[in-house]
Amino acid sequence: MPHRISAQDIPFPRFIVNSDASDIDSLIPDSTHIQANVNGVITECIIKQSFIYRGTTTIEASLLMPAHPSIMIHGGIVKVGNQSYKAEMQDKEKVRELYEQAKKKVDPFFLNWNETNAFQMHVSGIQPGMMVSFEIRYTQIMKPTDGVYTLKLPKPLKPYYLKILDVVPLYRDTFSDTSFAEMKEYPSGKFSSTVRVSKGGIMHACTATGFDVKEQEGEFICAMNNGNSGQDLSVSYQFASTEPRENLMLYEDNNDKFFLLTLHPPTTKRIRDSIHPHEYIILCDSSSLETGAAASFWKAFSKGLYSGDRINIQHFGNENIQFSDTSIACGKDVITRANAYVNRVQETEGFEPIALIDRLSNILSQPHSDQMSARTIIILTNGFVDASTEIFEQVSKQLQDANIFAIATGKESNERFFDAISRLTMSEPMSIIGSHTMMDKQSDEIVKILQFPALTKLKVGFDGFNAIELEPASYPDLFSERPVMIFGKYKGKPKGRIVITGMMGDIPFAKTIDVSSVKQSSGNSALPYLWAKQRIALLVDYNVYERTNQRITEITKLGKRYGVQTPYTAFGITGSVIGKKLNPAIMYQPLNLSVGGTMVASSSGMQLARTNEVEVEAACNYQEAGAHDEEGLISIGSVMTEKVTDNAILESYKLTVEQQLSSMLMCYAEALPTYFHLQGTVQILVIYGEDGAITEISLADSELNIPEVDACLLKAAQGINYPKTMEGMVQITFLLEVL
């Protein structure tokens, strides 16, 4: 019985075979090997799998490679017999040219996946007896739970069988998304796996499920041979126990040298002492007040305050009011007044709006009291703020003296803003949304994180170790669920010292690392990807607000070198063959916002039928979610015909059509609030019969790649009263521009 399949349900690369006969056209797994190199907070995973085709006819297949938001795929290789296809990051324009060339030669077998975190590669010419194999390489950021990191290895999947009965042209949108049932007792082949866990210094513990674990100098080796591909495999490791633990990893990549210094939180949360007070500044916008998110947060937050703590609450945006000019001690009367202040309905009329950047600047100008063990700034907002690159620079400056957490509130939120702040502050995105019960629960969980830092007043110094291009520029405090990562490059020999100081409550913390004693390891090969991902993401964040050619050049260069998808790079295929003609292969990967992309492909996710994706920037500079100050303009760029060449007739035809664009403009205007900065070209095909009557009006091509907008524009175009001065086929190019 056919059933719908989803890329989210596929945790492992999988072949989709163009056939409904799994028992006849059997692509049998021969062997699978998973190699993982674990480097503290980042893991590099290499999956190798081979198959033998036992069918009787030539088939084609599509290799689907899912990509969870925490995963970044760096490339892959597919081999079919003596043919080899390699996916490499290239300039996006060159990849588009690849599409155009391949489209003229073949109608490839594609699936229609409506998720953005997946891409696939088409292979053809699979003949009986051939060996088919692939290798996929990706990196994954690890998150600790109570100080313990756990890597769960993906389980291999058998091929799926999906029959495309007719050859469907590339520009059609009528792809099937149902699958035929798999053959029972499908062979799984040999399975092996090796996980190398780098210590980077002292590691408290390393355990594994399904592996034999051996400890060697500098690393743990977890190995499993000829195992069951369906069994659960995991590796857990822990750097810290009751106190924070530091570790340092080094790696040389040609001429570049990378390092990763990580402070890991203890497994047990230390009760915050009342002797060393904290300063908390809460910044709210109107969305947090209107939904009750600010009230829910304050109700949970105020329970954990001590009398020596200092507090202030300030509003920004239309709510230009504040609880106090400066932070004040948390006596009972102050808590009572703050509770009434947060819960009351604010009157905004007559107040001059104030920007978030101004609030942050004012806080920065107020000196941090030495009596306070920490300062924490909490931003409650929907993220649609009046911002520029200055806001990121301001946040970076604040991290020298304060922790900053941005919490999403409101019915809609700007993910771009929160992702950018999270990258700068090394914290997880948080939200307080939904019903009052849900917001109360979310607030309780967030407060458990914010009010229990493991290490405050953190300082890192480099003595004789020439560290460069550091990320982040300054360091937040160490919290129980957030390790502090400091990574970058270094010059010269690995020597000198790294000195880390801070406070664990009332106890001074100090650690010194002798860099020359740290051994380099080939297993630390994921470090360049970690640095490149962070660097590219920050450059893209800045480029959204202030686009420069210099940033675009650097983003493109880094994306191509480290295999990272960016707004200016995409995967393309290069192929090689011995003694036979090369069969074309095509790869498509949608943009992944989680790694710093600033564009979205379409409202419903992947549209593999399209060869061009729209470049739409995420809007980040709105006071309110509903605010929108852009207008759209539609004009006619060109009119191309088969038979009519008279310029006077063409210009008259163009003018007549251009005077009837109100309905199309309405489609565009309605789409802009949802798809910010939407622009591109749409080509409408108008076909005239021999008697001069119009026989067809259809969509020839669209750069928008948003089905509902394309459908609306086509319907509006079909309502235009076209002049009867043409013959045969007429192609009209409409230009959609943002004013």
N, C-alpha and C positions, 0 to 999 in steps of 0.2 A: 504494500500500500504506500503510495507516494506520501511524503510528509515534508513540511517546510524545514529548512536548515538555516542556521544562523552562525555567522562568523564568531559571535561571542561564545558559542558553545564549542568552539574548536580550539583547544589549548596547545595544539601541536601542528606543524606543517602537514598538509594533507593533499594527496592527489585526488582531483575530481575527474573521473574518466568519462568521456563522451560515449556512453553505452548504457543500455538497460539490462545487460546480461552479465552479471558479476560472476556467474559460473562458467561462462565461455571466454569473455574478454578479461581474464584474470590477471591483474597486476599483483604478483605475489611478493610480499616482503621477504627479502633475503637476509638483511642484517641492519641493525640500528645501533648507533653509538652516540652517547651524549657526553660531551666533555665540558666541564664547568670550572672556571678559575675564579675563586672567590677572593676579593680584596677588600675586606672590611665592609663598607657600605655599598660596594658595587660588584656585580658578578658578570663575567663574560661567559656566554654559553655558545657552544658549537654543536649543532645537530647534524649528523651524517646518517643517511638512510639510503639503502639500495633495494631495488625490486627486480624481479625477472618477469618479463611478459610471456605468459603461457597461452595467449590467445591464438587465433587463426587468421585474423585480418589486421590490416594496419589501422591503428587508432590514434586519437589525439587526447590530450589531457591538459588540465590546468592545475598548477601547483598553488594552492592557497596558503598564504603565510599570515597568520593572525598576529596582531600586535597590540597587546594590552597597553594602556597609557603609561605604565611603568617600564615598558620595554621599548628599546630603540634598536631596530634592525639595521645592520651596517652593510648588508649585501648577501648575495647567494650565488651558487653555481648549480646548474642542472646539466647532467650528462645523459644523452640518449644514444646508446651505441657508441659510435666514434664522434658524435657531435657534442659540442660543449657550449653552453650558454652561460654568460657571466653577467650578473647584475651589478652595475657600478653607478655611483652618483655622478651626474653630469649636469651641465647647464640646462635649465628647464627648456630653453628654446631649442637646443639640440635634440632633446627628448621628443619634443613636439614634431620636429622634422622626421624622427624615427617613426612616429605614429603615421605620419602622412605617407611615408614611403611604404610602410608595411600594409597600410590600408589599400594601396593600389595593387598589391600582389596577392593578398589572401584575405578571406573572411574568417577571422580567428574565432575559436571556441571560447566564449566568455560566459561568466555567470554574473548575475545582478545581485551584488551584496549591498544591503542598505546600511551597513555599518562603516564608519570611517577608519576604524583601527584594523584594517586588513588590506593586503594587496595580493595580487596573484600574477603568475607568469604562465603564459601559454606555450606548450610544446607540442610538436606534431611529428608525424613520421615514425611512430613507435611500431616496429615490426615484430612479428613472432620470434621469440628467442632472444630478443634484445635485453640488455641490462640497462635499467633506468635508475639514476641516483641523483641525490641533491645534497648540498651542504649549505646550511643557514647559520649565520653568525649574528648574535645580538647581545646587548648589554641590558642589565636590569638593576635598578636602584633598590637596595634592601632597606626595610624598615624594621626597627627593633620593637619587640613587645616585652615590657618589663626587663629591658636590657639584653634580651636574647634574640639573635637573628636566626631565621629559619629559611632555608632554601628548599622549596618543594620542586622536584624535577617533573617536567611534563611527561605524560604517558603517550607513547606512539599510538597513532590511529591508523586504521585500515583505510584503503581507498574508498571514496564514494563513487557511485555510478549514477550518472545523470544523462539522459538522452536528449540531445537536440536533434529533432527529426529533420528539420530543414536548415539549410545554410542561411544564417541570418546576417544581413549586412551590418557592418560596424556601426552605422549611424542609426540603427533601429533601437527602440527601447523595449522590445518584446521578449526579453530573455526569461527563461524558466527559472524558478527558484524552488523546485521540488526535487526530491531524490528518490530513487528506487531502493528498495530494501537490500541490505547487504547479504552476501552469501553466508550461510551459517557455518560455524567452525572454520572461519577464514584463517589460514596460517599466519603466524606472527613473526617467524624467522628468529635469528639469533639476536640477543640483546646484551649490550654491555654499557657500562658507564664509569667515568672517573671524575671525581671532584677534588680539586686541589684548593685547600683553604690556607691562605697565606697568613702567618701570625703577625708580621710587621712589628715584632717585639714580643711581649708576653701575652699569651691568650689563656684565659681562665679555664675554658673547657671547650671541647668539640666532640659531639656525639652524632650518630647517624642511624637511620633506619633503612635496612636493606643493603648496607655496605659493610665491608671490612675496613676498619680504620687503623692506619699506621701513622705514628708521629715521627717526623723527620726534622732535621735542623731547618727552622724557618717556616715549616708548613706541616699540615696534616694531609695525608693522602687517603681518600675514600674510594675504594675500588669494588666493582662488581662485574663478574664475567659470566656469560651464558645464563643470565637470569631470566625472570619472567617479566615481560614487557608490561604486564598489567598490574604489577605490584606497586605499592606506595613506596616512593623513595624520597628521603629528605635528609638534610644535613643541618644541624643546629650548632651554633657556636656563640661563645660569650666571652667578651673581653674583660668586662668589669664584674666585680662581685658586690661588696658593700661600699666601695669607694669608686669614684670615676677612674677610668683607665685610658691611657693614651697609647696610640700605636702609629708608627711611621712606615710608609712603603715608598720605594723608589723604583723607577723604571726608565730606561733609555730607549728612545725610539729614533733611530738614525741620529740626526744632529740635535734633536730635542731631548731634554731630560725632565721628567715629571716626578712630582712627589705628592703624597696624600697623607696629611696629618689628621687624625680623628680622635676626638675625645668622646668616650662612650659613657653613657649614664650608668649608675649602679642599678642592680636588679631590685633593690629595696628602696622605697621612697623615704627620704629623711623627713621627719616632722619639722615643719618650719618653726624656728625659735622666735619667741616674742621679744627677745632682747635686741635683735637686729632688725629694725623696722624697714618696710619697703614703701616706695612711693608709686602710686598708681594714678594715671591720667587717662580718663575715658573720653574719647571723641565720638560724638554721635551725629548722624544726619537725620533728616526727616523720616526716611524710610524705617529706621530703627525705632523711632518714636511711634509712628502711625501703626505699625504692625504689633507693637508690644514687645519687640525683641529686646530693646534696651531695658524695659522693666523686668523681663524674665532674667536677663543677664545680671542685673544689679541685685535682684532678690537672692540669686545663688552666690554672687561674688561677695556681697556684704557679710555673709555668714562667716567667712574666713578671715576677716580683717581684725587686726589687733589695735589696741588703743594708741600704740606708738606709730602705726602706719599713717601715711599721709595720702589724701585723696583729693582729686578735682575732677569735675565733669564739665566738658565744654561741647557746644554744638557748632557745627559748620554747615555751609550751604545756606539755605533760607533761614535756618534757626540760628541767628547770630546772638546767642545768649550763653552765659556760663554760670556755673555754680559759685565759683570764686575766682579772684584774680590769680591767686597762687594756690598750691596744694596746702591743705590744712589737716591737722591731726584728727584721727578718727575717734573722737569721743562719742558717747551715746547720742548726744544732741545733734552732732554732725551727721551721724548715720540716719537719724530720724528725718532731718531736713533734706538730706540727699535722696532718701526714699520718696518723699513728697515731691521733690523737684523732678525726678525721673518719671513719675507716674502722672503728673498733671498734664493737661492738654495745653500745648503752647500756642500763643498767639503770635503769628509771624508778621502780621501787617505792620508796616512802618519800620521794620528792621532792614538794615542794609546787609545783603548776603556776604558771607565771609568764606573764603576758600580753605580747603584742607591744608594747602601748602602754607598759608598764613598762620594757621594754628600750630603747625609743626615748627615753623620758624620762631614763633613766640616761645614755644617750649624749649627750643634749643638755646634761646637767649637767656633762659633762667638757669642759673648754675645748679648743678646737682649737689645736694648736701652730702658731705662726707659721713654724716650720721646715718644716712640711708644705705642699706646694704645693696639695694638695687632700685632702678627706676624702670617701670613698665608702662608703655603706651598702648592702649587698646582702642582700635578703630572699629566702630560699628557703622556699616554703610552698605548700600547696594552696589557700590563700586563705580557708579556713574558720576564721577567727580570732575571738576574743572581742573585738569592736570596738564603737566608738560614733563619734559625730561627733568625739570628741577625737582619734581616730587621724589624721583628715584634717588637723586643726589642728596636730597634732604634726609631721606630714610637712611641712606648709607652713613651720613654724618651722625645721625641720632644713635646708630648702633655702637658708636664709641662709648656712649654713656647710658644707653637704655635698650630695653627689649621692645620690639614692636610686633604686635599681632593684629592682623586685619581679619575681621569676622563679617561674613556676608549676611545681610538682612534684606527684607523686602520680598515682594512676590517675584521680581526678576532681579538678577544680579549680573554684573559685568565680570565674567570669568577672567578676561584678559588682565584686569587690574589686580585681582587676587592672586593669579598665577605669578605676576611680576613681583608683587610684594613678598610672596612666599619664597621666591627664588633669592631675593635680596636678604631676607631674614632667616633663611634656612629653616622655615617652619612649614607645617602642613596646612593647606587651606581648611578653614573652619566656617561653619554656617549656623545661624539660628533662624530657622524658617518653619512654616507649617502652622499647626494648631497651637494653642497656648500650652497644652500638655506636652507636645513635642518640643516646643521651644524651652520649656522648663527643664526637660530631660537633657537636651543638647547643652544648655547652659551649665548644668551640673557637671557634665563630662568635660567641658572646656575649662571650667574653673579648677578642676582637679589637676589640670596640666599647668595652668598659668600661675597658681599660687604655691607651687612646690618646685622651685629651681634646685638643681643638684649642685650647681657651682655658679657663683656670682662674681662680678667684677673681674671677668676673665681678661687676661692679657697674655699675648704671645710675642716673644722676642726672638730674633734670629741673630746669633753671635757667630760670625765666621762662616755661616751658611748663606750663600748668595741666592736667595729666593726672589723670583720675579713673577710678574703677571699673576698675582694672587687673586683667588676667589674664596670667600668674599673679601671686600676691602677692609671690613672691620668685623668683629666677632660678637655675636650675641651670647647671652648666658646659656649654660648647659641645663636643659630641662630633662625630666625623667623619660619623656618619649621622643626626645629630639637630640641626636648626637650632633656635635659641632664638627663640621668638616672644614679644613683649611687646605686648599690644594692649589697647585700652580706649577711653574717650571723653576728650574735652578740652573745656574751657570757654574762651570768649573767642576772640581771634584767634590763628591759628597763628604763634606767635612764640617767642623764647627759644632755648635750646640743650638738646640731649640729649647727655650725656657718658657714654661707655662706657669702662670700664677693665678690665683683666685681665692675665693672664700667659700668654704662649705659651712654655711651658717656662721658660727663664731670661730671656726677652726681655719687657719690659713692653709692653703693648698699650694704646693710648689713641686714641679717636676722638671727635670733636665734630661734631654735626650742627646746622647752622643751620636751625631749623624754618621760618623765614620764606622760605627759598630753595626749599622744596619746593612744587611746583605741585600743586594739587588736580586730580583727574581724574574725569570721570563714569565712566570705565572701572574705577574702584575700588569699584564698587557692591556687591561681595561682602563688603566689610569688616563691615557690620552683621550679616550672617549668621554670620560667624566668631565675632564677639563673642557673639551671642545663643546660638549652639550651645554654646559653652564655658560660658557663664553658666548656661544651663538644665541642662546635664549636671551641673555641680557642685551646683546646688540639689537636683536629683533624688537625687544620691549622698547628700547630707546627709539628705534626707527619708526615705530608706530606713531610716536608723537612728533618726531623731528627727523624726517627722512633725509639722509645724506648719501651721496655717491660713495664716499669713503667707507661707510658702514656696509653698504650693499656689496662692495667689492670684497670686504673682509668676510662677510657672512658667506658669500659664494665660495671664496677660497677655502674657508674652514669646512664648509659642507662637503665639498668635493674631496678634500684631503682625508677627512675622517668618516666619510660615508653617512653624513647626517642630512636628513631632508630639511630644507629651508624653503622660504618663499621663492628662492631663485635657483634651487636645485631639485632634481628628481631622478629616480632610478631609470637608467636606460640599459639596453642589452647589447653586449658584443658577443659574437659567435665565432666558432672555429670548427673546422671539419677536416677529416682526412679522407681524400679520395672520392668524396661525394658532394653534391650540391647542397648548400646550406639551407635548411628549412628555417623560415623566420620565426622568431620568438618575440613576444611583447610582454612588458611588465607595466603595471599601473599601480601607483601608490598614492592614495589621497593624503592630504596634509594632515598632520597630527598636531593639534594645538598643544598637547602636553609637552612637546619638546621645543616649544617656542615658535611655532608657525603663527602667522598673523592673518591667515586667510582661511576661508571655508569653501568647500567645493560645491555643496548644494544643500538644500533644506533637508533632503532625505538621505544624505550620505553619498556613497559611491554611485556614480553613474558611469559604468564602464563603457557604455556605448559612445560616450563623447570623447573627442580627441583633444579638446581644449577645455580647461577648467577656468572658471572666473576667478579673478584676483580681487577679493573683497577684504578690506581691512576691518578688524574689529574696532568698533567705536568705543572710545574710553573717556571722552571729555565732555560728558553731559552731566548737568546738575541732577537731573532726575531720569529715571528709566524711560519715561514717556517723552522726554524732551528730544526734539530733532530740528536742526536748523538748516538742513540741506534740502534742496529742490532738484528735481530731475528735468532734463531737457531731452526730447527726442527729435531728431532731424534725419533727413535722408542723405546718406553719404554718396550713393551711386545708384544708377539704374542701368542694368546690363541686359541687352536683348540679343536674340538670334538674327533678326532680319532688319530691324529698323536702325538706321545709322544717322539719320538726320538730327543734328544737335538741337535744332529749334523744337522738334517734336519731343525729344527726350527731356529738354528743360521744361517744356510746358507740362509734360506728364508728371515730372518730379514735383513741380509747383502745385499741381492739382491734388496730388496725394498728400503733400506736406500740409495742406490746408485742412486735412481731415484726420489729424492725429490725436484729437482730444481723448478718445477712448483708450488708445494705447498709452497716452500720457497718464491717464487715470490708473492703469495697471502699474505703471512705473512708480507713481506717487505712493500707491498703497504698499508697494514692496519695499520702499526705501527705509521705513522705520524698523523693519525686520532685518533687511540685508543692507547694513550701512555701507555707504560709498559704492553701491552697485553700479557698474558701468561695463560697457562692452558693445558688441555689434550683434544684430539679429538679422538674418537673411530670410526674406519671404519670397516664395516662388509663386508667380501668377502665370497660368497657362491659358492661352487663347486658342479657341477652335478655329476652323477654317471660315466659319460664318462670323467671326469677330466676337462671339460670346465666350465668356470665361468658363472653362471647364474644371479648373482646379486652383485652389489657393492653399498652400501648405508651407510648413516651416522647413526651410532648406538647411539651415545651420544656426547655431546660437552659441555665443561665448558665455552666456549667463549660466547655463548648466543647472538651472533651478526649474524643475518641471512645472510647478504651478504658475510661475511667472511667465514661462514660455507659452503655456496653454492660454493664459489670459491675453498675452500679446497677439497670439495667432487668432483667437476669437475676435479681437478688436480689428485686426487686419482684414479678416474676412468680411467685416461690416463696412469697409471702405468702398466708395463708389468709384471704381477705377475707370479712366477714360478708355474708349473703344478705338484708340488710335494705334494699337500695337498688334503684332502678329507673333504667333508661336509662343516661346517661353521667355518670360521677363523675370529677372532676379533683382529685387530691391533690397538694398542694404540700409537698415535703420541704425543710427548711431544713438546710443543711450549714454548721456553724460551727466555728471553731477555738477551743479552750480555752486 
